Amino acid sequence: MFFHQQEVVKPVYVQQTVDVWQCPDCIGWMQKEFTVSANPTCPFCTNAMVEGTREINVLEQNC
């Protein structure tokens, strides 16, 4: 008797540039599409955040 081993599918990530709000004083940042305020404050140090961009890894959809 033998068992068929299932194939392990490794996730594939692609880099994507997204618009973010980032804190100029600490490491805080958040994606713009997830904010509810027009001028958000940093959740860590409560300073005003500035606009910027970041490259993040996004899971590729294999449909």
N, C-alpha and C positions, 0 to 999 in steps of 0.2 A: 504494500500500500504506500502510495506517495501523495504528497500534497502539492498543489500548484501554488507557487509563491506569487502573491500579487505584486504587480509592478508599482514601485514607488514613484509618484510623479512629483518632481521638485518644482516649487513655485518659480515663476519667471517674473522678474521685476524690471521695469523700465524707468528711466529718469524723466521726470516731468517738471517744468518750470511753473510755479504757481505764485500768485500775488499774495502777499502776507502783510500783516501788521507786525512790526518788531519793535522791541523796547531798545532805546539807545543806551540805557544804563545797565541792563542786565541781560540774561539769556532768554528772556520771555519773547515768544512769538506765537501767532495764530494765523490760520488761513483766513483770507478775507471773506470767503464764501460761508464761513461758519460764525461770523460776528453778527451781533444784533444791533450794535451801535455804530453811528457814522464816525465817531471819534473815540475809539475804545481806550481804556486805560490798562496798564499792565496788571495782571492778577498777582504778580509777585511783589512789585515795589510801588504800585499805584501811580507811576509816571505816565505821561502821554506817550502813545505809541506813534511811530512813523511808518509810512508805506515803504515796501520793498518787495523783493522777489527772492525765492529760494528754489533750489532743485531738490526734489524729494523722490524717493523710490515708491513707485506705484505698482501694485500687483497687476500683471497683464491678464486680461480676460481671454480665456481659451474656450469660447463657445462655438 
